[in-house]
């Protein structure tokens, strides 16, 4: 999206005066496509975190707090995606963006470590 937007803006800046309005509308349309794709991605990413978090909460394989962090991170990411859908990228670098991004990435790292430890410990039992 960024490349298409840059090309459209570059054309808008050099367009003849009678074509400037149309070129600007094309660039703006590309920008809103970028916003909508980003919003959809964030909502789906948050839904994955929420679903996995709930599954971890219901299971006995991992600690409940890991599932709770996943639910928190997923809900925060969904909220951010909805904000982006309504106001565009104006919410980026807000407190919701920062908290949801840090929580989601932190949760992924913690989840990866705990799942790796489980896999290694179960491999040890199979070798015996």
N, C-alpha and C positions, 0 to 999 in steps of 0.2 A: 504494500500500500504506500509506503513512504516514497518509493521510486516514482510511482505513478503520480502522486501528489506533487513531488518536486518538479516533474516534467510539466504538469499542468500549470503550476505557479510560474515556472520559467517562461512558458508560452504567454501567460497572462501579462507578465511584465514587459514583453516586447510586442505584444499584439497591437495592431492599429486601433485607434480610438473607437471605431465603430464595432470592433470585435471584443473589446475589453469586458463588457458586461457578460457576454456569453462565455468567455474564457474564465471569468471569475466564478460563474455559476457551475461550470464543469469542475473547477478546482474545489469548490465548496461541496459539491456532490461526492467527490472522491473522499474528501475529509470525513463526511458523515458516514460513508461506507466503512471507513477505517474505525470510526467510533462504534458503529453497530457491531462490527466483527469483534472488536475488543470487548465490548459489553457482553456479547454472547459467550465468548471464551471465558470471561471471568465468572459468569453465572454457572456455566457448566463445570468449571474447575471447582467452584465452591460446592456444587452439588455432589461432586465426587468426594470431596473432603467430608461433607456432611454424611453421606451414605457410608463411607468407610469408617468414619468415627462412630456412627451408630452401630455398625456391625462389630467393631472392636468392643464397644460398651456391652453388647449382648453376649460376647464370647468370653471364654475363660483362657484364651491363648495368650493374650497380652494384658497388661495392667489397664484398669479402668480409666486412669487419668490420661493415658495416651488417647483413648477414644474421646474423652471429654475435650482435650485440646483440639482434636480433629473436628469435632462438632463446632467448637468456637471458631476455629480458623475457616471452616466451610461457610458458616453463617456470615462471618465478616466479609468473606470474599464475594458471596452472593449480594450482600448489601452494597458493596463497592461496584459490582457489575450493574446493579439497578441504578445507582447514582450516575455512572458513566452513561447509561442509556438515556437518562433524562437531561443531563447538563453537559455531556461531552467530557472532555479531558480536564475540565475545571476542577474536578475532585482529586486529580492526581497530586501527590505530595501533601494530601490532607492527612489528618490524624487517622481517619478510617483506613486510608490507603496504606499508611505506614504500619499500623497495628495488624491489619489483615495480611499483608505481605510477609511481615516478620513472623507472625504466628504460623502461617501456612508453610513457609520455608523451614522454620524451626521444627514444626511437626513432622515434615517429610524427613528431615535429618534424623530426628529421634526415632521415628518409625523404622527407618532404614537400619539404624544401629540395632534396635531391639529385634527386628526380623532377622538380621544377619546373625546375631548371637543365638537366636533360636535355631536357625539352620545349622550353625556350627555345632551346637550342643546335640542336636538330633543326629548329625553325621557321626559324632563320636560314639553314640550308642549303637549305631549300625555297624561300626568297625569291630566292635567287641564280639 
